[in-house]
Amino acid sequence: MTATETNVPVADISESVVAADIKTIAGQPDSLANLALQNAVAFSQAANQAMLDSMNGHRTFDRAVNGALVKNLLEIDPMEALSWVKGSTGNDIAQVLSTLGAAVAQIQQLMKGAQSTPPETAKPG
């Protein structure tokens, strides 16, 4: 069936096609804006998911490292602890304790001397 058989003028058909094309062209900014918004939302969701995955990976790594450190701290024997302290600080625990003991003894002697020394005003003169 052609346009002349349906008694619809060709001009009316072409006007209808032109009007439909104009509607399509006029609606493109809205559809493109909607598409851009959908893309932005999808990108934001993908970025958020990537961030969450990264945070979960870091959290898993942190737990593994902390677990290993706690296990090492709980399972360390006294000799290994002393050797670790001496190696990391360069101080021997026995030397540090004897130095502290000497300092405490000196302080005790000073305190005893301060208690038993009479004041200058009480000396016979």
Contacts in CASP RR format, 6 or more apart in sequence:
PFRMAT RR
TARGET T0000
AUTHOR 0000-0000-0000
METHOD contacts of the structure
MODEL  1
MTATETNVPVADISESVVAADIKTIAGQPDSLANLALQNAVAFSQAANQA
MLDSMNGHRTFDRAVNGALVKNLLEIDPMEALSWVKGSTGNDIAQVLSTL
GAAVAQIQQLMKGAQSTPPETAKPG
3 9 0 8 1.000
3 10 0 8 1.000
3 13 0 8 1.000
4 10 0 8 1.000
76 84 0 8 1.000
82 93 0 8 1.000
85 91 0 8 1.000
85 93 0 8 1.000
86 92 0 8 1.000
86 93 0 8 1.000
END
